[in-house]
Amino acid sequence: MADRRPVPAAAPATGLRVAIVTERAGWHGAQLRRAFRARGIETRCVSLERCAIDLARGVHGIVMPGFERRLPDGVFVRGVPGGSLEQVVLRLDFLHALRELGVAVYNDARAIEKSVDKAMTSLLLARAGVPTPPTWVTESPARARGIVLRETSAGRAVVVKPLFGSQGKGLLRLQAGMDIPDAAAVQGVWYLQRYVEPAAGEGRWCDWRVLVVGAAVAAAMVRHGRTWINNVAQGARCEAAAPDATLHALAVAAARAVGMDYAGVDIMLGPGGGYQVIEVNSIPAWRGLQSVTESNIAEGLVNDFVSRRLTARLAAVG
């Protein structure tokens, strides 16, 4: 259900200021600002597109709208806009620089870089022993075709995903007789993952979205897709779910493997009864999850950020 609780009165000001990094404040930004306000913390939404490096006039070389005289005490990352390679690198540079300057960044640039790159996410999950589907990443079309032919000949489908992408956009499921997309369609890199057939009794198409905050599961839901793509942005229906101990531990391990403060972990139950982590998202949306969760998700995120990162960072610097 949507959060319709009365807006709490502002707590006494703490003097702390937090930048919410986002392109558009929208619903998520409003939820976060209300939660920070309840803690007495001032916020301002800032787009990384409007930040700049100015060694002559910036604060420690960084220019952030609304923080011209003093950098924020903390940064809550809700969005990193796409763009050219140079633009994306620069935007992440700001987050790296803020962390090096003692600003608490949640999630920080290192975690975001590892999670937006699906190849790195897959490697880190496998290295940590987190079950994830067999995955192949290559620049060779011949190798990509060979993998698809081998898999489909064995009766298995293969999912082609953009190396960088979210919300279920650009996914393609290849079955016997289908060719790989051309190089231009995948930016010259084929990320191939064995398709996980839904377990019997779990519905035609569904998966779990588990929100990990800190080192615990804050909320979870089952997403029932209209198609084999289960993202809410693609029309999936949300249903509240209570993860069992195995699912809970797996989601926490996946977030830890990629080094995240908070994460949206996508998990499927395969036909053999084993859980498989499909993706780990470092900037997860939670509007769909909030619609089936009683607890206030933004409040939980802010409380974790303040207690584990912001307060600890300020104590460390005196």
DRENKESE-290215 format. One record per residue (C-alpha): residue number from 1; residue in one letter; x, y, z. Coordinates in Angstrom, 2 decimals. Each point is the difference from the previous one (the first is absolute). Example, Ala and Ser with C-alpha at 12.3 -4.5 7.8 and 13.67 -1.06 7.14 Angstrom:
2
@resi = 1 resn = a x = 12.30 y = -4.50 z = 7.80
@resi = 2 resn = s x = 1.37 y = 3.44 z = -0.66
REM end
This chain:
318
@resi = 1 resn = m x = 0.00 y = 0.00 z = 0.00
@resi = 2 resn = a x = 1.13 y = 3.57 z = -0.56
@resi = 3 resn = d x = 1.29 y = 1.75 z = 3.09
@resi = 4 resn = r x = -2.89 y = 2.20 z = 1.14
@resi = 5 resn = r x = 1.17 y = 0.64 z = 3.54
@resi = 6 resn = p x = -0.06 y = 3.63 z = 1.18
@resi = 7 resn = v x = 3.19 y = 1.89 z = -0.70
@resi = 8 resn = p x = 1.91 y = 0.03 z = 3.31
@resi = 9 resn = a x = 0.99 y = 3.27 z = 1.55
@resi = 10 resn = a x = 3.59 y = 0.94 z = -0.65
@resi = 11 resn = a x = 2.41 y = -1.03 z = 2.72
@resi = 12 resn = p x = 2.30 y = 2.66 z = 1.47
@resi = 13 resn = a x = 2.64 y = 0.95 z = -2.53
@resi = 14 resn = t x = 3.25 y = -1.92 z = 0.34
@resi = 15 resn = g x = 2.05 y = 2.26 z = -2.25
@resi = 16 resn = l x = 0.61 y = -2.98 z = -2.28
@resi = 17 resn = r x = -0.55 y = 0.38 z = -3.72
@resi = 18 resn = v x = -0.47 y = -2.82 z = -2.48
@resi = 19 resn = a x = -0.02 y = 0.11 z = -3.80
@resi = 20 resn = i x = -2.45 y = -2.38 z = -1.65
@resi = 21 resn = v x = 1.60 y = -0.74 z = -3.36
@resi = 22 resn = t x = -2.73 y = -0.41 z = -2.58
@resi = 23 resn = e x = -1.07 y = 1.31 z = -3.39
@resi = 24 resn = r x = -3.63 y = 0.39 z = 1.09
@resi = 25 resn = a x = -1.12 y = 0.18 z = 3.63
@resi = 26 resn = g x = -3.38 y = -1.60 z = -0.72
@resi = 27 resn = w x = -1.66 y = -2.42 z = 2.40
@resi = 28 resn = h x = 3.22 y = -1.55 z = 1.28
@resi = 29 resn = g x = 1.60 y = 3.36 z = 0.65
@resi = 30 resn = a x = -3.07 y = 1.21 z = 1.91
@resi = 31 resn = q x = 0.02 y = -3.15 z = 2.15
@resi = 32 resn = l x = 3.68 y = 0.43 z = 0.84
@resi = 33 resn = r x = -0.29 y = 3.71 z = 0.73
@resi = 34 resn = r x = -2.85 y = -0.64 z = 2.42
@resi = 35 resn = a x = 1.98 y = -2.73 z = 1.77
@resi = 36 resn = f x = 3.09 y = 2.21 z = 0.31
@resi = 37 resn = r x = -2.16 y = 2.89 z = 1.23
@resi = 38 resn = a x = -1.34 y = -2.24 z = 2.76
@resi = 39 resn = r x = 3.63 y = -0.44 z = 1.12
@resi = 40 resn = g x = 0.63 y = 3.77 z = -0.03
@resi = 41 resn = i x = 2.26 y = -0.22 z = -3.06
@resi = 42 resn = e x = -0.14 y = 2.56 z = -2.81
@resi = 43 resn = t x = -0.03 y = -1.39 z = -3.55
@resi = 44 resn = r x = 0.39 y = 1.24 z = -3.52
@resi = 45 resn = c x = -0.47 y = -1.95 z = -3.22
@resi = 46 resn = v x = 3.01 y = 0.31 z = -2.31
@resi = 47 resn = s x = 0.56 y = -1.33 z = -3.51
@resi = 48 resn = l x = 3.54 y = -1.16 z = -0.77
@resi = 49 resn = e x = -0.43 y = 1.64 z = -3.42
@resi = 50 resn = r x = 0.11 y = 3.39 z = 1.74
@resi = 51 resn = c x = 3.13 y = -0.70 z = 2.03
@resi = 52 resn = a x = 3.42 y = 1.10 z = -1.19
@resi = 53 resn = i x = 3.68 y = 0.00 z = 0.86
@resi = 54 resn = d x = 1.43 y = 3.47 z = 0.63
@resi = 55 resn = l x = 3.37 y = 0.00 z = 1.74
@resi = 56 resn = a x = -0.06 y = 3.80 z = 0.30
@resi = 57 resn = r x = -3.48 y = 0.55 z = 1.44
@resi = 58 resn = g x = -1.47 y = -3.33 z = 1.07
@resi = 59 resn = v x = -0.04 y = -1.38 z = 3.53
@resi = 60 resn = h x = 3.05 y = -2.27 z = -0.11
@resi = 61 resn = g x = -0.38 y = 0.22 z = -3.77
@resi = 62 resn = i x = -3.63 y = -1.19 z = -0.05
@resi = 63 resn = v x = -2.96 y = 2.16 z = -1.05
@resi = 64 resn = m x = -3.41 y = -1.28 z = 1.16
@resi = 65 resn = p x = -3.15 y = 2.13 z = -0.35
@resi = 66 resn = g x = -1.22 y = 0.92 z = 3.47
@resi = 67 resn = f x = 3.32 y = -0.88 z = 1.64
@resi = 68 resn = e x = 2.17 y = 2.86 z = -1.24
@resi = 69 resn = r x = 1.48 y = 0.84 z = 3.41
@resi = 70 resn = r x = 0.17 y = -3.41 z = 1.64
@resi = 71 resn = l x = -0.26 y = -3.48 z = -1.40
@resi = 72 resn = p x = -2.86 y = -2.16 z = 1.25
@resi = 73 resn = d x = 0.54 y = -2.21 z = 3.03
@resi = 74 resn = g x = -1.48 y = -2.91 z = -1.91
@resi = 75 resn = v x = -1.21 y = -1.00 z = -3.45
@resi = 76 resn = f x = -2.87 y = -2.40 z = -0.64
@resi = 77 resn = v x = 0.28 y = -1.26 z = -3.60
@resi = 78 resn = r x = -3.39 y = -0.44 z = -1.68
@resi = 79 resn = g x = 1.12 y = 0.29 z = -3.59
@resi = 80 resn = v x = 3.02 y = 0.30 z = -2.26
@resi = 81 resn = p x = -1.07 y = 1.26 z = -3.44
@resi = 82 resn = g x = 1.25 y = -1.78 z = -3.08
@resi = 83 resn = g x = 1.96 y = 1.63 z = -2.79
@resi = 84 resn = s x = 3.25 y = -0.39 z = -1.88
@resi = 85 resn = l x = 2.82 y = -1.96 z = 1.59
@resi = 86 resn = e x = 1.68 y = 3.29 z = 0.90
@resi = 87 resn = q x = -3.16 y = 1.39 z = 1.60
@resi = 88 resn = v x = -0.64 y = -3.10 z = 2.09
@resi = 89 resn = v x = 3.64 y = -0.13 z = 1.14
@resi = 90 resn = l x = -0.15 y = 3.66 z = 1.05
@resi = 91 resn = r x = -3.23 y = -0.51 z = 1.94
@resi = 92 resn = l x = 1.50 y = -2.92 z = 1.87
@resi = 93 resn = d x = 3.16 y = 2.07 z = 0.55
@resi = 94 resn = f x = -2.08 y = 2.38 z = 2.12
@resi = 95 resn = l x = -1.18 y = -2.85 z = 2.22
@resi = 96 resn = h x = 3.53 y = -1.39 z = 0.29
@resi = 97 resn = a x = 1.36 y = 3.46 z = 0.87
@resi = 98 resn = l x = -2.68 y = 0.65 z = 2.63
@resi = 99 resn = r x = 0.81 y = -3.29 z = 1.72
@resi = 100 resn = e x = 3.73 y = 0.83 z = -0.03
@resi = 101 resn = l x = -0.81 y = 3.39 z = 1.53
@resi = 102 resn = g x = -1.74 y = -1.65 z = 2.96
@resi = 103 resn = v x = -3.61 y = 0.26 z = -1.18
@resi = 104 resn = a x = -2.18 y = -3.02 z = 0.80
@resi = 105 resn = v x = -1.28 y = -1.35 z = -3.35
@resi = 106 resn = y x = -2.81 y = -2.60 z = -0.04
@resi = 107 resn = n x = 0.46 y = -2.10 z = -2.27
@resi = 108 resn = d x = 3.47 y = 1.15 z = -0.93
@resi = 109 resn = a x = 1.45 y = 0.11 z = -3.51
@resi = 110 resn = r x = 1.90 y = -3.26 z = 0.37
@resi = 111 resn = a x = -3.17 y = -1.96 z = 0.73
@resi = 112 resn = i x = -1.89 y = 1.73 z = -2.81
@resi = 113 resn = e x = 2.75 y = -0.74 z = -2.52
@resi = 114 resn = k x = 0.01 y = -3.68 z = 0.95
@resi = 115 resn = s x = -3.76 y = -0.39 z = -0.20
@resi = 116 resn = v x = -0.81 y = 1.95 z = -3.17
@resi = 117 resn = d x = 2.55 y = -2.16 z = -1.81
@resi = 118 resn = k x = -1.81 y = -3.35 z = -0.18
@resi = 119 resn = a x = 3.19 y = -1.85 z = -0.93
@resi = 120 resn = m x = 1.72 y = 1.14 z = 3.19
@resi = 121 resn = t x = -3.09 y = -0.77 z = 2.07
@resi = 122 resn = s x = -0.06 y = -3.56 z = -1.35
@resi = 123 resn = l x = 3.70 y = -0.48 z = 0.72
@resi = 124 resn = l x = -0.31 y = 1.30 z = 3.55
@resi = 125 resn = l x = -3.04 y = -2.14 z = 0.76
@resi = 126 resn = a x = 1.73 y = -3.13 z = -1.29
@resi = 127 resn = r x = 3.18 y = 0.81 z = 1.91
@resi = 128 resn = a x = -2.01 y = 0.38 z = 3.23
@resi = 129 resn = g x = -1.71 y = -3.33 z = -0.57
@resi = 130 resn = v x = -3.41 y = 1.58 z = -0.56
@resi = 131 resn = p x = -2.02 y = -2.19 z = -2.39
@resi = 132 resn = t x = -0.59 y = 1.80 z = -3.29
@resi = 133 resn = p x = -0.80 y = -1.37 z = -3.48
@resi = 134 resn = p x = 2.85 y = -0.96 z = -2.37
@resi = 135 resn = t x = 1.05 y = 3.19 z = -1.74
@resi = 136 resn = w x = 2.24 y = 0.85 z = -2.94
@resi = 137 resn = v x = 1.26 y = 3.43 z = -1.11
@resi = 138 resn = t x = 1.93 y = 0.44 z = -3.23
@resi = 139 resn = e x = 0.80 y = 2.41 z = -2.81
@resi = 140 resn = s x = 0.23 y = -2.86 z = -2.49
@resi = 141 resn = p x = -3.17 y = -0.63 z = -2.04
@resi = 142 resn = a x = 1.29 y = -3.46 z = -0.94
@resi = 143 resn = r x = 0.46 y = -0.91 z = 3.64
@resi = 144 resn = a x = -3.42 y = 1.42 z = 0.89
@resi = 145 resn = r x = -1.66 y = -2.03 z = -2.76
@resi = 146 resn = g x = 1.81 y = -3.12 z = 1.14
@resi = 147 resn = i x = -1.24 y = 0.43 z = 3.56
@resi = 148 resn = v x = -3.58 y = 0.56 z = -1.12
@resi = 149 resn = l x = 0.13 y = -3.01 z = -2.33
@resi = 150 resn = r x = 1.39 y = -2.24 z = 2.73
@resi = 151 resn = e x = -2.59 y = 1.13 z = 2.54
@resi = 152 resn = t x = -3.03 y = -0.11 z = -2.28
@resi = 153 resn = s x = 1.03 y = -3.38 z = -1.43
@resi = 154 resn = a x = -0.21 y = -1.29 z = 3.58
@resi = 155 resn = g x = -3.54 y = 1.38 z = 0.29
@resi = 156 resn = r x = 0.92 y = 3.09 z = 2.01
@resi = 157 resn = a x = -0.84 y = 3.61 z = -0.84
@resi = 158 resn = v x = 2.52 y = 2.84 z = 0.31
@resi = 159 resn = v x = -0.73 y = 3.57 z = 1.07
@resi = 160 resn = v x = 1.92 y = 2.83 z = -1.65
@resi = 161 resn = k x = 0.26 y = 3.09 z = 2.22
@resi = 162 resn = p x = 1.55 y = 3.44 z = -0.45
@resi = 163 resn = l x = 3.20 y = 0.14 z = 2.01
@resi = 164 resn = f x = -1.31 y = 3.28 z = 1.43
@resi = 165 resn = g x = -3.75 y = 0.17 z = 0.41
@resi = 166 resn = s x = -2.92 y = -0.23 z = 2.40
@resi = 167 resn = q x = -3.77 y = -0.41 z = 0.34
@resi = 168 resn = g x = -0.06 y = -2.95 z = -2.38
@resi = 169 resn = k x = 0.79 y = 2.10 z = -3.06
@resi = 170 resn = g x = 1.84 y = -1.54 z = -2.95
@resi = 171 resn = l x = -0.34 y = -3.64 z = 1.12
@resi = 172 resn = l x = -0.28 y = -2.71 z = -2.66
@resi = 173 resn = r x = -0.65 y = -3.71 z = 0.55
@resi = 174 resn = l x = 1.60 y = -2.24 z = -2.63
@resi = 175 resn = q x = -1.32 y = -3.47 z = -0.74
@resi = 176 resn = a x = 0.95 y = -2.65 z = -2.56
@resi = 177 resn = g x = 0.38 y = 1.41 z = -3.49
@resi = 178 resn = m x = 0.38 y = 3.62 z = 1.12
@resi = 179 resn = d x = 3.11 y = 2.03 z = -0.78
@resi = 180 resn = i x = 1.78 y = 2.40 z = 2.33
@resi = 181 resn = p x = -0.70 y = 3.74 z = -0.39
@resi = 182 resn = d x = 2.52 y = 1.90 z = -2.09
@resi = 183 resn = a x = 2.92 y = 1.82 z = 1.58
@resi = 184 resn = a x = -1.60 y = 3.45 z = -0.24
@resi = 185 resn = a x = -3.02 y = -1.15 z = 2.02
@resi = 186 resn = v x = 2.21 y = -1.13 z = 2.92
@resi = 187 resn = q x = 2.70 y = 2.68 z = -0.25
@resi = 188 resn = g x = 2.49 y = -2.64 z = -1.14
@resi = 189 resn = v x = -0.30 y = -2.14 z = 3.17
@resi = 190 resn = w x = -2.20 y = -3.08 z = 0.33
@resi = 191 resn = y x = -1.05 y = -0.69 z = 3.58
@resi = 192 resn = l x = -1.67 y = -3.42 z = -0.05
@resi = 193 resn = q x = -1.65 y = -1.68 z = 2.96
@resi = 194 resn = r x = -1.71 y = -3.38 z = 0.17
@resi = 195 resn = y x = -3.76 y = 0.53 z = 0.32
@resi = 196 resn = v x = -1.41 y = -1.24 z = 3.30
@resi = 197 resn = e x = -3.22 y = -1.89 z = -0.61
@resi = 198 resn = p x = -2.56 y = 0.72 z = 2.76
@resi = 199 resn = a x = -0.37 y = -2.74 z = 2.58
@resi = 200 resn = a x = -3.18 y = -2.05 z = -0.13
@resi = 201 resn = g x = -2.71 y = 1.53 z = 2.16
@resi = 202 resn = e x = 1.62 y = 3.44 z = 0.05
@resi = 203 resn = g x = -2.19 y = 1.45 z = -2.72
@resi = 204 resn = r x = 0.73 y = 0.43 z = -3.66
@resi = 205 resn = w x = 2.36 y = 2.93 z = 0.45
@resi = 206 resn = c x = 1.13 y = 1.36 z = 3.33
@resi = 207 resn = d x = 3.01 y = 0.92 z = 2.06
@resi = 208 resn = w x = 0.86 y = 1.54 z = 3.34
@resi = 209 resn = r x = 1.18 y = 3.56 z = 0.54
@resi = 210 resn = v x = 1.70 y = 0.15 z = 3.37
@resi = 211 resn = l x = 1.08 y = 3.36 z = 1.42
@resi = 212 resn = v x = 3.12 y = -0.28 z = 2.14
@resi = 213 resn = v x = 0.79 y = 2.95 z = 2.29
@resi = 214 resn = g x = 3.19 y = -0.22 z = 2.01
@resi = 215 resn = a x = 0.46 y = -3.68 z = 0.66
@resi = 216 resn = a x = -3.66 y = -0.97 z = 0.23
@resi = 217 resn = v x = -3.06 y = -0.44 z = -2.20
@resi = 218 resn = a x = -2.26 y = 3.04 z = 0.35
@resi = 219 resn = a x = -2.83 y = -1.17 z = -2.28
@resi = 220 resn = a x = -0.75 y = -2.50 z = -2.73
@resi = 221 resn = m x = -2.60 y = -0.73 z = -2.64
@resi = 222 resn = v x = -0.82 y = -2.43 z = -2.76
@resi = 223 resn = r x = -0.34 y = 1.57 z = -3.45
@resi = 224 resn = h x = -2.40 y = -1.72 z = -2.37
@resi = 225 resn = g x = 0.90 y = 1.03 z = -3.54
@resi = 226 resn = r x = -2.30 y = 0.42 z = -2.95
@resi = 227 resn = t x = 2.78 y = -1.60 z = -1.99
@resi = 228 resn = w x = 3.22 y = -1.79 z = 0.97
@resi = 229 resn = i x = 1.42 y = 3.43 z = 0.97
@resi = 230 resn = n x = -1.08 y = 0.59 z = 3.59
@resi = 231 resn = n x = 0.88 y = 3.67 z = 0.51
@resi = 232 resn = v x = -2.65 y = 2.33 z = 1.40
@resi = 233 resn = a x = 0.91 y = 2.49 z = -2.74
@resi = 234 resn = q x = -1.09 y = -2.70 z = -2.50
@resi = 235 resn = g x = -3.40 y = -0.44 z = 1.64
@resi = 236 resn = a x = 0.69 y = -2.65 z = 2.63
@resi = 237 resn = r x = -2.49 y = -0.38 z = 2.85
@resi = 238 resn = c x = 1.40 y = 0.27 z = 3.54
@resi = 239 resn = e x = -0.90 y = -2.30 z = 2.85
@resi = 240 resn = a x = 1.27 y = 0.18 z = 3.57
@resi = 241 resn = a x = 2.34 y = -2.82 z = 0.98
@resi = 242 resn = a x = 1.83 y = -1.14 z = 3.10
@resi = 243 resn = p x = 3.38 y = -1.44 z = -1.03
@resi = 244 resn = d x = 1.06 y = -3.23 z = 1.64
@resi = 245 resn = a x = 3.37 y = -0.31 z = 1.73
@resi = 246 resn = t x = 1.75 y = -1.22 z = -3.14
@resi = 247 resn = l x = -1.33 y = 2.85 z = -2.15
@resi = 248 resn = h x = 0.87 y = 2.53 z = 2.70
@resi = 249 resn = a x = 3.58 y = -1.25 z = 0.33
@resi = 250 resn = l x = 0.46 y = -0.13 z = -3.77
@resi = 251 resn = a x = -1.17 y = 3.58 z = -0.52
@resi = 252 resn = v x = 2.28 y = 1.31 z = 2.75
@resi = 253 resn = a x = 2.96 y = -1.97 z = -1.42
@resi = 254 resn = a x = -0.65 y = 1.41 z = -3.48
@resi = 255 resn = a x = -0.05 y = 3.60 z = 1.27
@resi = 256 resn = r x = 3.17 y = -0.63 z = 1.99
@resi = 257 resn = a x = 1.78 y = -1.54 z = -3.00
@resi = 258 resn = v x = -0.46 y = 3.24 z = -1.96
@resi = 259 resn = g x = 0.75 y = 2.24 z = 3.00
@resi = 260 resn = m x = -3.33 y = 1.80 z = 0.29
@resi = 261 resn = d x = -1.59 y = 1.93 z = 2.85
@resi = 262 resn = y x = -3.42 y = -0.71 z = -1.47
@resi = 263 resn = a x = -1.00 y = -2.13 z = -2.96
@resi = 264 resn = g x = -2.93 y = -1.43 z = -1.90
@resi = 265 resn = v x = 0.79 y = -3.68 z = -0.56
@resi = 266 resn = d x = -1.92 y = -1.93 z = -2.68
@resi = 267 resn = i x = -0.29 y = -3.72 z = 0.70
@resi = 268 resn = m x = -1.71 y = -2.87 z = -1.79
@resi = 269 resn = l x = -0.81 y = -3.54 z = 1.05
@resi = 270 resn = g x = 1.04 y = -2.40 z = -2.73
@resi = 271 resn = p x = -1.64 y = -3.27 z = -1.04
@resi = 272 resn = g x = 2.41 y = -1.95 z = 2.20
@resi = 273 resn = g x = -1.12 y = 1.91 z = 3.08
@resi = 274 resn = g x = 3.15 y = 2.08 z = 0.40
@resi = 275 resn = y x = 0.05 y = 3.78 z = 0.32
@resi = 276 resn = q x = 1.99 y = 1.98 z = -2.56
@resi = 277 resn = v x = 0.99 y = 3.67 z = 0.32
@resi = 278 resn = i x = -0.73 y = 1.64 z = -3.34
@resi = 279 resn = e x = 1.02 y = 3.61 z = 0.66
@resi = 280 resn = v x = 1.09 y = 2.35 z = 2.77
@resi = 281 resn = n x = -1.12 y = 3.62 z = -0.32
@resi = 282 resn = s x = 1.87 y = 2.81 z = 1.75
@resi = 283 resn = i x = -2.63 y = 2.70 z = -0.66
@resi = 284 resn = p x = -3.23 y = -1.97 z = 0.36
@resi = 285 resn = a x = -3.39 y = 1.63 z = -0.27
@resi = 286 resn = w x = -2.39 y = -1.05 z = 2.77
@resi = 287 resn = r x = -3.40 y = 1.46 z = -0.89
@resi = 288 resn = g x = -1.37 y = -3.40 z = -1.00
@resi = 289 resn = l x = 1.44 y = -1.59 z = 3.12
@resi = 290 resn = q x = -1.41 y = 2.77 z = 2.20
@resi = 291 resn = s x = -3.46 y = -0.72 z = -1.40
@resi = 292 resn = v x = 0.01 y = -3.44 z = 1.66
@resi = 293 resn = t x = 2.08 y = 0.80 z = 3.10
@resi = 294 resn = e x = -1.25 y = 1.45 z = 3.28
@resi = 295 resn = s x = 3.32 y = 1.42 z = 1.17
@resi = 296 resn = n x = 1.22 y = 3.31 z = -1.40
@resi = 297 resn = i x = 2.90 y = -0.91 z = -2.29
@resi = 298 resn = a x = 1.42 y = 3.51 z = -0.36
@resi = 299 resn = e x = 0.04 y = 0.35 z = 3.77
@resi = 300 resn = g x = 1.91 y = -3.26 z = 0.35
@resi = 301 resn = l x = 2.54 y = 1.05 z = -2.63
@resi = 302 resn = v x = 0.56 y = 3.38 z = 1.64
@resi = 303 resn = n x = 0.34 y = -1.52 z = 3.46
@resi = 304 resn = d x = 2.63 y = -2.44 z = -1.27
@resi = 305 resn = f x = 1.86 y = 2.72 z = -1.89
@resi = 306 resn = v x = 0.08 y = 2.30 z = 3.02
@resi = 307 resn = s x = 0.94 y = -2.64 z = 2.56
@resi = 308 resn = r x = 2.54 y = -2.04 z = -1.98
@resi = 309 resn = r x = 1.54 y = 2.52 z = -2.37
@resi = 310 resn = l x = -0.73 y = 3.62 z = 0.81
@resi = 311 resn = t x = 0.44 y = -0.09 z = 3.79
@resi = 312 resn = a x = 3.04 y = -2.29 z = -0.26
@resi = 313 resn = r x = 1.62 y = 2.23 z = -2.61
@resi = 314 resn = l x = -0.50 y = 3.16 z = 2.06
@resi = 315 resn = a x = 1.38 y = -1.71 z = 3.12
@resi = 316 resn = a x = 3.09 y = -1.14 z = -1.94
@resi = 317 resn = v x = 0.83 y = 3.52 z = -1.14
@resi = 318 resn = g x = -0.52 y = 1.50 z = 3.43
REM end
